[in-house]
Structures are given as structure tokens and as C-alpha cells.
Amino acid sequence: MEEKNTLTYNFGVSGFTSIQIGIYFLLAAYLIKSSLDGYLLESYSANPLSQEQIVLYIQVLIASTFVFSALTLYVKGVSSARKNRTKLWNERNRKSALLFCLFFIGLLSVLYVLHTNDLTTYIAPTFLIGFAIHSILQRRVPKEVLLIPGLCILLAFVCILIPNYWYASLLILGVAYVTKGINKK
């Protein structure tokens, strides 16, 4: 039983978990884009926000997306552990959760540094490349699972070439996760 506990991985992103995370990406991208459009359009007069408020709103959306994704993975892990009758926090899962937290805290820190240095053009590509690296590092990756990290890297390069493509890139990533989830169901 202990050997099974060590090998069981409870925090995989598939099925309904993948659909939920994809929806979080879609919702966050839409809310960020609509808030920026509302701020930038001159005819927008319904409760205009200052630049600092828009930045704070976007930071809260990004942090909320991270937190909701982490909670979704945790709930999936608890469910998976119960179903498999294993411990939730075995050695492999502790390592995976620590890697998830450390990597995303580091990634969010890099994104914040890019923002404070007015390098906003590189925020989306950096996020996409970081997300791809995290997806690859999370566990052993078969070829079909490389589609999402590969997509992230491709979209990152497109964002570097066409900076305004960040919104479409995040939408594509969200749709890819929803599609991956539906495919597993």
C-alpha cells in the first residue's frame, strides 16, 4: 500500500479539471481585455477607473486565476485520493505541489518586474513560456501532452512578433484546455 501511495499522482489536469482551468483562462482573458478596452476607449464614461485601479484589477484577476486553478487542482487531488484510497500528500504529490507553488510565485514575480519596468509587451510571451515550462516539469510527459506546452511556446513567439495578439493567445490556451478536458471525458 505504501508503494502505491508513493507512485500515485493525484493532481493531474484532465477531464473536468482541465475544462475548469480553461474556463478560468477564458474568463480572465476576457475580463482583462474588456477592462483595458473600457479604459482606453475615449467614449467610455461609465465609472472610468484610473490607471492604477486598472493595474490593480488586472493583478487581482491574475492572482484569482492562479488561486482558483490551484483550488481546482486541490479538490481534484482530494477526490482522486479518496477514489484510489491513497494518501493525498504522498512524496510525489508534495513535490509536485511545491514545484507548482514555487514556479508560479517565481513566474508572477517575473511578470511583476516586467510590468514595473514598462516591458508589458513581454508579459504574455513570458507567461506562456513559463506556463509551458511548468507543464513539462510537472511530470513525465508523453507526446500527446506536449501539445499544450508546444502551443504555449508557439503563441509566445507570435506574441513577441505581434504584441497585440496576447488576448487571442490566452483565448486559444483556454480553448485548448477546455478541448483537452472534453476529449478526456
N, C-alpha and C positions, 0 to 999 in steps of 0.2 A: 504493500500500500504506500509506503514512504517513497519508493522509487517512482511510482505513478504520480505522486504529488510533486516530485521534483521535475518531472517531464511535462506535466500538464500546463498548458498555456491558456489562461482564462480571458485575456484582454484582446482578442483578435477583432479586427474590423471587418465584419462581413454581415450579410443579411440586413436585418432591421437596423443594426448599429451603424452600418455604412450609410443607409438611407438617412438616418437622423443626422449624422455628421455632414452629409451632403446638403441637407436642408439648412443646417446651421451656416454653411458656407454661402449658400444661395441667399439666405436672409441677410447675413452680414454684408455681403457684397451689394445687395440691393439697397439696404439702409445707408451704407456709406456713400454710394453713388447718388442716391436721391438727396441726401443731406448736402453733399458737395454741389450738386446741381442747384438746389434751392438757395444755397449761399452765393453761388456765382452768378445766377441769373439776376439781372438788374430789376426785372419786373416782379420779383418775388418780394412780397410785402407782408405776408402772414408770419408774424413773430420772427423777424430776422435775428439771427444769432451772430455774435461776434466771432472773430477768427479763433480766439482761444476756446470759446464754447464748442465750436465745431470740432476742433482738435481733441478736446476732452471727450466729446461724444464719440468720436471715431475710436479713441483709445479704449473707452468703455465697451464699445461694440466688439473690438478685437479681443479684449480680455474676457468678455462674456462668451464669445465663441470658443475660446480656449477652455474656460471653466465648464461650459455645457458639454463640450466634447469629452473632457476628462470625466465628468459625471456620467455621461452615457457609457463610456468605457468601463467605469467602475461598476455601474449597475449591471452591465453585460457580464462582467467578471464574476460578480456575486451570483448571478443566475447560472452561469456556466459552472462555477464551483459546486453549487448545490446540485445541479443536474448530474455532474460527474462524481459527486460525493468525494470531493477533494478539498484541500485547504485552499483558501483564496490567496493567501500570501506565502506561497512556497518560494523557493530560491529563485526560480526563473521569473516569476511574476514580480517579486520585489525588485529585481534587477531591471526588468522592463519598465516598471512604474518610475523608478528612479531616473532611468535614462530619458523617459518621456518628460518628466518634470524639469530635469536639468537642461535638456536640449531646448525645450520651448521657452524656459526662462532666459536662456542664453540668446535664443533667436529673437525673442521680444526685446531684449536689451539691445541687440544689434539694430533692430528696426527703430528703436527709440533714438539711438545715436545717429542713424541716418536721417531721421526726421529733424533732430536738433541741429544738425549740420546742413540743413536745407538740401539734402540729397534725396528728396522724395521720389525722384524718378526711379531710384534703385530699390525702393521699399518692396514693391510687388515682386520683382525678379528675385530679390534676396529671400523673401518669404517662400516663394515657390521652390527655389533651390534648397533652402533649409528644410522645407517640408519633404522634398524628395529624398534628401539625405537621411532624415529621420525615419521615413518609411522603409528605406533599405536597411538601416541599422537595427530596426525594431526586432527582426527575427530573420531566420533563413528564408530567402526569397526565391520561390520558383518563377519561371519565366513569365507566366500569366500575371503574377502580382507586380512585376516590373512595369506594367502598363501605366499605373498611376504615377510612380516616380519619373518614368520616361516622359509622360505627358507634362508633368510639372517642369522638368528641365526644358522641354521644347517651348512651353508657354513663357518661361523665364526669358529665354533668348528672344522670343517675339516681343515681350515687354521691353526689353532693352532696345530693340530696334524701333518699336512703336510704343512709346511710353503711355499713350492713352488707351492701350489695349489691356490694362490691368483689370478693368471691370469684366470684360469678356473672358479673360483668363480665369478669374475666380469663379465666374458662372460655369465655365467649362469644367473646372475642377469639381464644383458642386454637383453638376450633372453626372460627371464620371463616377462620383461616389454613390449617387442615387442609383445609377445604372448598375454598378457593381453589386449593390445591395439587392436590387430586384433580380439580378442574374443568379444570386446565391439562394434566393427564396424559391 
